[in-house]
Amino acid sequence: MGSESPTQIPFIDFCSNPGALEPGTVGWSLLCQEVRAALEMYGCFELAYDGLPVQLRDDMFEAMKRLFDLPLETKQKNYSSKLYHGYIGQSDVVPLYESLGVEDASRLNAARAFTDLIDTLKSMSEKMWELENMVRRMIYDSYGAGKYCELDVQNSRSIFRVMKYKAPEQGEESAMGLVAHTDKNLITVLCPNEVEGLQVQSKAGHWIHLTPRNASFIVMMGDAFKERFSFGVFSMPKEEVTIEVPPELVDRDHPLLFKPFKYMDYVSFYYSTDDGMNKENALEIYAGMGSESPNHIPFIDFCSDPGALEPGTKGWNHLCREVRAACERYGCFEVAYDGVPVRLRDDMFEAMRRLFDLPLETKQKNYSSKIYRGYIGQSDVVPLYESLGVEDAPSLDAVRAFTDLIDTVKSMSEKMGELEHMVRKMLFDSYGAGKHYESHVESSSSLFRVMKYKTPEQGEESAMGLVAHTDKNMMTVLCPNQVEGLQVQSKEEGDWIHLTPRTDSFLVIIGDTLKAWSNGRLHPVRHRVVMSGVKERFSCGLFSIPNEEMAIEVPPELVDKDHPLLFKPFKYMDYVSFAHSEDGMNTENALEIYAGV
């Protein structure tokens, strides 16, 4: 291994001694040592392996050429709400790159669901999966952790991807086929054609240009790569599996470096946060023992590409994945959205100040027998908090029934309602449940609330503006002024993240009802308001609420072998009544107690 030139990666021969592929033999142990050394030093290696017939390999490349020649609309039918699982192409960032993925491709039905052209895919993916399992076993055995391998394989799945990289435009000497990255999964096994293009970065930071041998494979544990025509098996943990360091790999010379984490939570962090996308050490930031808890929530820009707000476009699908990742990992996100005019926003905050300056007896006329619908204030528990609600505020009569001061509420609530509907549709589409969206919206209404938080009493550094809670409704869209105070609780560590909203941004918060609807996937974030300083805080919120007769029920698309049913159907107001009862108020998992299966 020490004789390898830094201009190439290790080459390991699995063919010369077939007996060495038998676990427990001397040859096996030697291969285990070679594989481990290559992956520790380079993160990858090239290997000769004859367990895959040459004819099958040739058939696969021929099938790929026919596959990529299909019409774009046919290829785009290979859609998946999961990151990196469906069709990818037509990107301004990497215009030469195009790929298609089939999850668990060794099941022929999964392949046929996309196209009859790729029967070959079943055999190819099975053979490459066998190779991946063999390499994984070697890694485990080399560390004395072989007893974990079988369970690890059972707790993982594969995705098979075919990839095409077009030649640069005429006159261009070279062009980016795929941007530098590390794979987020466990192991990748690549089968490239003989066209160069793949590069890997050495630990010293130099780029190594690979020239694969005829009929060889590339095994990768990470580090960046760029290529041309290839296909690969990507092994990844199942969504419910926790990635955890075996005790055999922790000792005095190797202290524990990573906390346990869920694979999809890490992927969501990578694709939905600045630290994930823009840092080379995303894994260390997310799961490292020395990593700090997140100090911000995802920020998603709805303004930079107006065409991306058109359902069905590739921009829309990208936003759907971003929104879903943020809502599953954080339960909230900040959004830049220009659908609400700045002038209307300013008018709304001015109207709120005038509204809260009205006499107390006038504000108390906004009474409702329904929980959280009318005026709230003068509380011993949260004396700084005061708010007023208008149900179905887009109806002008409902607004005027309260006061003539707030005609602005109608326009503001309409615009924020449009944003809420857009985000809700993104979530439904991301789960492949778009057909339920229209009926879901028709069976819901909205509550528009204006909220004021007074400053702490003189001499107090800070004071509670609103106690920690999860919203019981479906989704909340908040429009805050620039006074800090809102805090959200991180999902894993339970630490409080202090939010500093950007100018003219909005906050989207997931409620308990959408957690139930999504069969536990979406995270209803606990949040609170802690006031400090000398400025009052104002915000207005659009709360989407199921109609009283609507049953909250998990769509069949969100129940499968890996996601058994977690919640029974229930009526929203029945749950709200329970949540505000003594039993509901004294627990943080009221939803599970009330509606859990």
N, C-alpha and C positions, 0 to 999 in steps of 0.2 A: 504493500500500500504506500510505503514511503517513497517508492520510485516514481509515482505518478507525477507527470508534469503539471504545473499550475494552469496550463492552457487546455486541459481536458479533465473530465470527471472519471472516476474509477469505472473499469469494465470488469464485470464478474461473470464467469462462465458457469451456467447451470447445466450445460450439455455434456461436458467432457467425462463426467463420472456420474452416471445415472444413480448409482447406489448412494451418492452423497445427498440425495433428496429424501432419504429415509431418516426421519427424526431418530435421534439417539445414536447414530453411527458417528465414527470419527470424521468422515467426510462432511456430515451435516454440521458438526460442531465447528469445523474449519470455515464452512460457508457462513454460519451464524456470525463468526468473528469478522469475516470480510464485510458482510452486509452492515453490521453495527459500525465498524470503523468508517465505512464509506458515508453512512448517514450522519454520523457524529461530525465528520470532517467537512463533508460537502453538502449534506442534506439531500443527496440524490446519487444515482448511479445508473449506468447502462448495463443491460444484461442480455446474455444469449440464453434463449429458452426454447426448447423444441416441443413443448407441450401444446403448441398451437400450429396446426398444419399450414404450410405455405399457401395451399389452394384456398383455404378459408380466409387467410389474410388478403389474398388477391381479390377474392369475391367481395370482401368487405370494402376495399377501396373502390371497386367498381360500383357497388351499391351506393357508396357515398357520393360519387360523381353524379349518378342519376338522381339521388335524393336532393342535392343542392341545385339541380337543374329544374326542380319543380317550381311552379308559380309561387310568388311570394305569399299570396293569400292562403295557399295550401300549407306552406311551412309554418305560417303564423297560427294555424289551428293547433299546433303543438304548444298550447298555452299552459302555464302553471302559475299559481299564485305564490309558489315557493321560490325564493331567490335562486337563480342559476339553474332552474330545473326545466324550463321550457325553451322556446325559440329565442335566440338572441341575434340581432343583426341590425343593419341600417343605422348604425351609430355614428354620430358626428365625431366622437372621440376616437373610435377605432373603426374607420369605414371599411377597412380590408377584412374585418373579422365577421364570421357568421358561424353559428353553431346551433345544434339541436340536442336536447337531452331527453332520455327516457329513464324514469326511475324504476329500479328493480327490473331492468330490461331482460333478465334471464327468464322472466315470466312472459311467454310468447304473447299472451293476450294484451299485455301492456304495450308491446311493440305494435301489434296489429291495430290497436286503437288509434295509432297515428297514421300509418300507411302500410300497404301491402308490399312496398318496395324493399322493406328491410327485414325479411325473414332471417337473413344471415346474422342479423344483430343478436339473436338469441344465443346461437352457438358461440359467437365471438365473445359476448359479455360473460358467458359461463366460464370459458377458458381463461379470460383475463381475471375474473373473480377468483378462480382457483390459484392463479399466480399471486394475486394480492394476498390471499389468505396464507400462502406459503411464506411469503416475505414477512408478513406480520408475525407468524409463528417463530420465524428465525429471530426477529427482534426480541420477542418476549423471552425465548429460550436464552438468548445471549445475556439477558439481564437477570436470569434465574427466576423469572416471573411467568414461566410457562403455564402454571396452573390457572392463570387468568385468561389465557388466550381464547379458549373455547367459548367462555361466557361473553368475552368482548366481541367475538364474531357474531354471536347470537343477538347481541344488543346493537348491531350496526346494520346498515343497509348500503346499497350502492346506487350510483347514478351513472349511466353510460352516456357519454357525449361524443358526437361526431363534430369535427371542426374543420372549417375551410378558411384559408387566408389567401385573398386575392393578391396578384402581383401589384407593385406600385404603379401609379399613373405614369404614362409615357413621359420620359424626361426626368423622372425622379430616380435617383440612385438607390434610395432606400426609403422605407416608410414604416411607421409603427403598426405592427399587427395586433399586439395586445400589450397593454401597459404593465409596468412592473408591479408585482404583487407576490404575496405568499398564499398558497392554498390554505383554506380555512378548515378543510376536512382532515381525515386521518392520513391516508396514503393515496396517492394518485399513480396509476399505471398507464403510461402513454404508449401508443403504437403509432409512430410517425411514418410518413413516406420518406423518400430519400432527399426531399427538398430541404435545404438548410433554412434556418431562421430562429430556431429555439436557442435562447441564451439563458444561462444561469449565473447568478452572482456569487463569487467566492466570498468566504468569510472576511477577506481583506477588502472586499468591495469592488474587485475587478470583474468584468463581464467575460464569461467563458463562452465562446461560440461553438455549439455542438455540431458535429457531423456524424449522425448515427450510422452505425454499420448496417449492412443489409439484413433485414428481418430481425432487428434487435428491438428491445423495449427500454423505456426509461421509467425508473421508479423515483418518485419525488416525495419528500417529506416537507417541502416548503421552498423558500427562496423564489425569486421572480423568474418568469419565463415568457417567451414570445415565439410563435411558430407559424406553420403554413397549412399542411393537410395532415390531419391526424385524428385519432379517436382514442378515448380513454375511459377507464373505470375509476370512479372517484368513490372511495369508501368513506362513509360518514356515520356517526352515532345516530341512533334513533332519537326522536325528539325528547323522550322522557328520561334518557340515560344521563347520569351525572359523570362528568369527566373527573377522575380522581386519581392521584398518584398512589400506586401500590406501596405498602409499607416497606417492601424489599428494596425500593429505590431511594429510600430516605435514610441517611446515616450522618455521622459526624462530618464527613467530607462532602456530603451532598445534602445540605439542609433543605427543607421543604420550600419550593419556590412558587408554587401555584395553589390557590384555593380551589376547592371543588366548584364546578360550574356546569351548566347545561349548554350543550353545543349550539342550539338554536338561539339561546339568549346571547351567546357570544357573537354569532353571525348577525343578529339584530343590532347589537352594539356596533359592530364593524361598519354596517351599511347605513346606519341612521345617525351617527354622531361625527362631529369634526375630529375627535380623537381617534375614532376608528378608521375613517377614510384617509386622514391626512398624516397619520403617524406610522412609522415603520415598526413600532413596538406595541401594536394594538393589543396583542395577547397579554403582555406584561402590564399594560395600563388597566386592562379589564380584570384579569385574574391573578396578577402577581401578588405575592404576600405583602410586598411593600407598597402596593398601589393604594391610592386614596379612593374614597368613595366618590362617585360622580358628583361634580359640582355644577352641572347644568343639565338641561333636558334637550332633546333634539330640536333643531330649527329646520323647518321645511319651507322652501320658497315656492309659492304658487304664482309668483309674478314673472319670473325670468323667461318663461316660455308659455305664453297664453294658449298656444295650441295644445299643450299638455293637459289642459283642463277639459279637453274634448274626449268623452268616453270612447274607448276602443283604440285610441292611438297608442303608439309605443311610449310617448311621454306620459300619458295617463297611466299606463300599466306600471311604469317606473314609479310614479307618485303613489300608486296603490301599494306597492311593496314598501316604500319608505314610511307611509302612514301606518300600515299594519305593523311593521317592525317597531316603530316608536310606541304604538299603543299596546303591543304585547310586552315590550321590555320596560317601558316607563309609565304607561297608562296616561300619557299626556304628551303634548309637543307644542312648541311655539310655531306660528305660521305667519309668513308674510303674504298678505292678501290685499289686492288693490280694488276689490269689488265694493268696498265701502269708501265713499269720497271723504277726503280729509276734512272738508267743510262740515259734512254731516257729523263726523266724529266730534269735532270741536263744538258744534251746536248741542250735541248730546250731553257732553260734560257740563256745558253752561246750563242746560235745562236741569240737570241733576242738582247742581248747586242751588238753583232757585227752588227746586222741589223740596230739598231737605231743609231749606230755610222757612218753609211754611209752618204755621202753628201746629203743635202736636195734635190737637183735636182734629185738624183738617187731615193730617196724614193718617190718623187712626180710622178715618172713614173708609179707607181702603181695607175693608174687613172681608175675610173669607173663612167659612167653616172648614175648608180643606187645609190640610197641613202645608205650611210654607207657601201659601198663596197670597196672603194679604200683607199688611204692615207688620214688621218685626222690629222691636227696639225696646229701650228702657229695661234691659235685662241685667240682673245682678251677676250672671255668669259671664256674659260678654258685654260689659257696659259701653264699650267703644263702638259697637256694631249697630247699624240701623239700615233697614232695607224695605223696599216696597216692590210688590209684584203685580204684574198685569197679565192675566191669562189670555192666550191668543191675541197678543198685542198687535199683530198685523191687521186685525179687525179694528178699523178706526173708531167704531162705536164703543168698543171695549175700552179704548184709551180715553175717549171723551167722558165715559161714565165715571172716570176717576177725577180728572182735572183738565182744564183747558191749557194748562202750562206745558203739557208734554206731547204736543202734536208730533214732535220730532221722534217720539218713541215708535210711531208706526213705521216710518222709513228705516230707522235703525234696526228694528227687530226683523223687518223683511229682509234686509241685506244680510244680517247675521244668520237668519234662518236659511238663506240660500247657501251660505258657507257650511252650515251644519249638515244640510242635505247632501252637499257635495262630498264632504268627508265620510258621511254614512255610506254613500254609494261606493266610495273607494274601498271601504272596509268590506262591504258585501261582495264587490267584484273580486277583491283579493282572495276571498275564500271560495270563489266559484259559486256564490249564492246570489248572484245578481238578479235572478228571476223573482226573488222574494222582496226586492227593494221597494217597488211601487206600492204593494199592499202594506208593507211595513210603515211607509210614510203616511199612507191614507189612514192607518189605524193609530196615528199618533198626533199629538198637538204640541204646543210650546208654551212655556212660561217665561216672560221677560222680566228680569229683576234688575233694579238699580240699587247699588250698595255704597254705603259710606262708612269709613272707619276713622274715628276721631284719633287725635294724638294722645299719647299717654299723659297721665296727670303730671304736673310739675314735680320734678325730683325723681320720677320713674324713668329708668333707662329704656325699658321696653314693657309691653303689656299685651296680653292675648286679645287679638281682634276677633278671631273666630276659632273655635276649638277644632281639633283634628277630627276628620270624618272622611268617608267616601260619599260621593253623590249617589243617590238612590235611583236617579232617572237613567236615561240611556246615555246621553252625551251633553256636555256643557261647553258652550263657546263663550269665553270671557273677553271683554274689551277693557283693559285696565288703563289708568293713567300711569305716569312714569314714577309714582311713589312706590318704593319697595314695601314688602310685607308678606306677600304670598310665598308659602313654602310647600314643597311636595316631598313625600317620603320615598326614598329609594326602595326598590323592590327587594333587593338581596340583603343589604346591610341594615336597612331601617333608619339610615341617617337622613337628616333633613336637608334638602337642597334649597338654597335661598335664590329665588328667581329675580332677575333684573330684566324685565321685558324690553325689547327694542322699541323704538318709536314706531307707532302705527302698526304694531303687530297684534295678533290675537293668540289666545291660549285655548287649546282644545283638551278637554278632560273627559276620560271614560268613566261611566257610572256603572253601578252594580248590575243594572238591567242588561247592558251589553255584555258583561261578563257571562251572565247566564245564557244569553242568546248565542254567544260564540262557544259555548260548551267549555268555558274556563280559559280560553285562549287570551282574550283581552283582559288587561289588568286595570281594575278600578283603583286609581291612585288615592292614597290618603293625603289630604292637604289641610292646611291651616293658615291663618293670618296672624302674624306677630308684628305689632306696630312699634316703631321707634322714631325718633326725630321729631321735627316740628311741623311736618306737612301732613294734611289729611289725605287719605287715600280714597279714590272713587273708582268704581268699576261698574259695568253693566254686563249682564249675562243672559244668554239664550239657552234655556234648559229644554231639551226635547223629552217629551213625556208620553208614554203609551196611553191610549184612551182606556177608560175604566173597564170596558168590556173586553179589551184585548188580552189574550193569553200570551204570556212570554214563553216561547217554546223553542228548543234547539232545532234548527233545520236538519233534515236527514243527511245533507251533504257534510255536516260537521261532526258526524258520529261514525267511527270506524274502529277497526281492531286496535289501533294505537290511541284512539280517543274515545273510550267508552262514555256513555251518557252520564253526565255529572249532575244535571238539574232536572227536576220534574217541572211540568208546565205550572204556571201560577199567574194570578192577576196582580198587576202592579200595585194597585191601592191596598190590596190585602198585605202585600209585602211591606209597603210603607208603614202601614199600621203596626205590623209586628216590629219593624226596625225602630219605631218610636215608643215601643212598650219597654217595660223595665228589663225584660230578658234581652230584647234587641239592643237596647242602649248600653248594656253591660258586657258586650262582646264585640270583637273586631271582625268576626266571621258570621254576621247575622244572615247573610245570603245562604251560606252553606247549611246553617242550622234550619232555616226556614224551608228551603227548596232543594237541598242536596238529596241526591238519590241514596 
